[in-house]
Amino acid sequence: MAQLQITRFGGVDVLQLTEKELPAPAADQVLLDVLFASVNPIDAKTRAGLGWAAQKFKDALPWTPGFDVCGVVRAVGSAVSEFSVGQRVCGMTSGGGAYASAMLAPAAELLPVPKNITHAQAAALPLAGLTARQGLFEFGQLQAGETVLISAAAGGVGHIAVQLAKQAGATVIATASETNHDFLLTLGADKVVDYHDTDAMAALTGQIDLVFDLVGFDSGLTALSLLNAGGRQVTVPTIAVPAIKAVADTQGKTVSGMLVHQDPDGLAALLALCAAGKLQVHVNRIYPLAEGAKAHQAIESGRTRGKLLLDPRGQEL
């Protein structure tokens, strides 16, 4: 099996393609032939040695990134009864490992893929979809009739969040570069604002009940200033939370960080929406596994629309 591993923390050059023997699944595990792995910002941050995941895996190097997978069951452990060989599954795995042609994953972290969802959609959805769902409704407590501002709305998490918020009855204001405005309007955004346009951003002041902040830092502070009195903000880059929260505390506003967590029921609901054609998962580009460094460079640019995937079978889109 092929693996794209982090041998040490650093730039994209630390991603190394290696070969190893196929492992046997433990009792509660499934061995998958990987169809696609999703590339998420957390992968690049971990590779660079930043954030909670880098702390978690620093003593486990070399480590294979990739928390999102769609694959076909190759073998099951002795205690696994819910899946069978040849079945297509997807999930967000807690230990990573999806940047590979095969991987082990806990059976409890996988779900069957509905027939009318593509391999690419199934790989792209779990982490981004759960982050959007949990950020809006669990951490953000978004209610019908409220107005939510979603930053970096054309990205992997953002474009899903726009759709979920609109379906929940919220008024959705999205921030994105001008090239992505039509894309977001077709997904249901009520208004799209170019974050470079300071006057247009300032005109939103006092209109926002909830900010779903996918950027943090200066962008997160700008978004904070737009909240109405008593408004709330969920900031996903956890490293940015303390500085934003310190300002919010002086303004009577609430800021919380979030870490996405396993939620089989939530993922099942997202898969059902996708299968019913009610949730679009936009895959922008698929890279061969060996070009994972290019995928990391693209996602670190902060300018990607939708999702990026890796294909261990080598096909490039």
NUVOGU-94073 format. One line per field, with one value per residue (C-alpha): y, z, x; residue number from 1. Coordinates in steps of 0.25 Angstrom, whole numbers, plus 5000, padded with zeros to 4 digits. Layout:
BEGIN
yy = c(Y|...)
zz = c(Z|...)
xx = c(X|...)
resi = c(NUM|...)
end
This chain:
BEGIN
yy = c(5000|5014|5025|5040|5042|5054|5050|5063|5076|5087|5091|5083|5076|5068|5060|5047|5036|5022|5008|4997|4984|4984|4983|4974|4980|4979|4974|4987|4992|4992|4991|5000|5002|5017|5023|5037|5045|5059|5070|5080|5092|5084|5075|5086|5092|5079|5077|5090|5086|5096|5093|5082|5071|5074|5072|5059|5053|5059|5046|5037|5042|5038|5040|5039|5051|5050|5050|5049|5036|5029|5015|5000|4990|4980|4973|4974|4971|4960|4969|4976|4972|4984|4985|4974|4973|4981|4991|5006|5014|5028|5035|5045|5037|5041|5036|5041|5031|5034|5039|5025|5014|5006|5010|5004|5011|5009|5003|5012|5024|5020|5020|5013|5022|5024|5019|5032|5039|5039|5035|5049|5055|5044|5047|5062|5063|5058|5067|5080|5076|5073|5086|5094|5087|5087|5101|5107|5099|5093|5104|5115|5112|5118|5120|5122|5137|5141|5147|5139|5144|5133|5137|5129|5125|5119|5109|5095|5097|5111|5106|5095|5105|5114|5103|5098|5112|5115|5102|5105|5118|5128|5140|5137|5148|5142|5148|5144|5150|5155|5143|5134|5143|5136|5123|5126|5133|5120|5112|5121|5133|5145|5154|5153|5163|5165|5165|5174|5185|5192|5201|5189|5181|5193|5195|5181|5187|5183|5174|5161|5151|5140|5141|5127|5131|5122|5131|5137|5147|5161|5156|5150|5163|5171|5161|5163|5178|5175|5167|5173|5176|5162|5155|5143|5137|5124|5124|5111|5114|5111|5118|5131|5130|5136|5150|5151|5147|5157|5168|5162|5162|5177|5178|5169|5159|5144|5137|5122|5113|5099|5086|5077|5063|5050|5050|5038|5043|5057|5051|5042|5054|5061|5049|5048|5063|5060|5048|5055|5066|5076|5079|5081|5077|5085|5077|5087|5078|5064|5062|5049|5044|5047|5062|5064|5075|5083|5081|5086|5098|5101|5100|5109|5119|5121|5123|5110|5108|5096|5084|5078|5063|5053|5040|5029|5022|5034|5040|5056|5065)
zz = c(5000|4997|5008|5007|5021|5029|5033|5042|5043|5033|5019|5008|5005|5018|5011|5006|4998|5004|5003|5014|5015|5017|5031|5037|5044|5059|5065|5064|5051|5036|5025|5014|4999|4999|4987|4991|5003|5006|5008|5019|5025|5038|5030|5025|5039|5045|5035|5039|5054|5057|5066|5074|5064|5063|5078|5078|5067|5070|5076|5065|5054|5043|5042|5030|5029|5024|5033|5022|5014|5004|5002|4999|5011|5008|5021|5035|5049|5057|5065|5053|5048|5042|5029|5019|5009|4996|5003|5001|5013|5017|5030|5038|5045|5058|5055|5041|5031|5018|5010|5005|4996|5008|5022|5036|5042|5054|5049|5059|5051|5037|5031|5018|5006|4999|4985|4978|4985|4977|4983|4983|4990|5001|5003|5003|5012|5026|5033|5026|5027|5042|5045|5038|5045|5059|5057|5053|5062|5073|5077|5070|5074|5060|5060|5049|5046|5051|5042|5041|5035|5029|5026|5015|5010|4997|5004|5008|5021|5017|5004|5012|5024|5014|5010|5024|5030|5018|5020|5035|5032|5035|5026|5021|5018|5012|5010|4999|4987|4976|4967|4977|4978|4967|4973|4987|4982|4975|4988|4995|5001|5002|5001|4997|5001|4997|5009|5003|5002|5015|5013|5009|5022|5031|5026|5032|5046|5056|5046|5050|5061|5059|5052|5047|5046|5038|5037|5050|5054|5047|5039|5052|5059|5047|5048|5063|5061|5052|5062|5069|5084|5091|5078|5077|5069|5067|5062|5056|5056|5071|5071|5068|5079|5091|5085|5079|5092|5099|5091|5091|5106|5106|5096|5103|5092|5092|5085|5086|5079|5074|5070|5061|5068|5064|5061|5053|5054|5049|5037|5034|5033|5024|5015|5014|5010|4999|4994|4993|4985|4996|4999|4988|4992|4982|4978|4972|4968|4970|4971|4970|4983|4979|4977|4991|4993|4982|4989|5002|4995|4989|5002|5009|4999|5005|4991|4988|4985|4991|4994|4989|4989|4987|4978|4982|4968|4961|4953|4952|4950)
xx = c(5000|5004|5004|5007|5013|5018|5032|5034|5027|5030|5027|5020|5034|5032|5021|5027|5021|5025|5021|5017|5011|4996|4992|4982|4970|4968|4955|4948|4954|4952|4962|4958|4963|4963|4955|4957|4963|4959|4969|4965|4972|4975|4984|4993|4993|4997|5008|5013|5013|5002|4989|4983|4986|5000|5001|4993|5002|5016|5020|5015|5023|5024|5009|4999|4989|4975|4963|4952|4951|4942|4946|4942|4943|4954|4954|4947|4952|4946|4936|4931|4917|4911|4920|4924|4935|4932|4923|4925|4927|4931|4935|4943|4954|4960|4974|4976|4982|4974|4985|4988|4983|4978|4976|4970|4959|4950|4937|4929|4934|4929|4915|4910|4910|4896|4896|4893|4905|4918|4931|4936|4924|4925|4940|4938|4926|4929|4939|4934|4920|4920|4928|4918|4906|4912|4917|4904|4894|4902|4912|4905|4891|4886|4870|4861|4859|4873|4884|4897|4910|4918|4933|4941|4928|4932|4942|4940|4933|4927|4919|4912|4909|4902|4893|4890|4887|4878|4870|4869|4861|4873|4876|4890|4901|4913|4927|4936|4944|4936|4939|4931|4918|4910|4914|4909|4896|4893|4895|4885|4892|4883|4895|4909|4920|4934|4942|4952|4941|4942|4930|4921|4926|4924|4909|4906|4909|4898|4891|4897|4892|4903|4916|4922|4936|4945|4957|4960|4970|4968|4956|4950|4952|4945|4933|4932|4930|4918|4910|4898|4898|4899|4902|4911|4922|4928|4942|4947|4962|4964|4978|4971|4960|4967|4970|4956|4949|4957|4951|4937|4937|4938|4927|4916|4918|4920|4932|4934|4944|4940|4946|4938|4935|4929|4914|4909|4895|4899|4907|4896|4887|4897|4898|4883|4882|4893|4886|4873|4879|4877|4892|4902|4917|4926|4939|4948|4960|4965|4980|4988|4993|5007|5003|4998|5008|5001|4988|4994|4999|4986|4978|4988|4986|4972|4966|4960|4945|4939|4947|4960|4962|4974|4972|4982|4978|4985|4974|4975|4963)
resi = c(1|2|3|4|5|6|7|8|9|10|11|12|13|14|15|16|17|18|19|20|21|22|23|24|25|26|27|28|29|30|31|32|33|34|35|36|37|38|39|40|41|42|43|44|45|46|47|48|49|50|51|52|53|54|55|56|57|58|59|60|61|62|63|64|65|66|67|68|69|70|71|72|73|74|75|76|77|78|79|80|81|82|83|84|85|86|87|88|89|90|91|92|93|94|95|96|97|98|99|100|101|102|103|104|105|106|107|108|109|110|111|112|113|114|115|116|117|118|119|120|121|122|123|124|125|126|127|128|129|130|131|132|133|134|135|136|137|138|139|140|141|142|143|144|145|146|147|148|149|150|151|152|153|154|155|156|157|158|159|160|161|162|163|164|165|166|167|168|169|170|171|172|173|174|175|176|177|178|179|180|181|182|183|184|185|186|187|188|189|190|191|192|193|194|195|196|197|198|199|200|201|202|203|204|205|206|207|208|209|210|211|212|213|214|215|216|217|218|219|220|221|222|223|224|225|226|227|228|229|230|231|232|233|234|235|236|237|238|239|240|241|242|243|244|245|246|247|248|249|250|251|252|253|254|255|256|257|258|259|260|261|262|263|264|265|266|267|268|269|270|271|272|273|274|275|276|277|278|279|280|281|282|283|284|285|286|287|288|289|290|291|292|293|294|295|296|297|298|299|300|301|302|303|304|305|306|307|308|309|310|311|312|313|314|315|316|317)
end
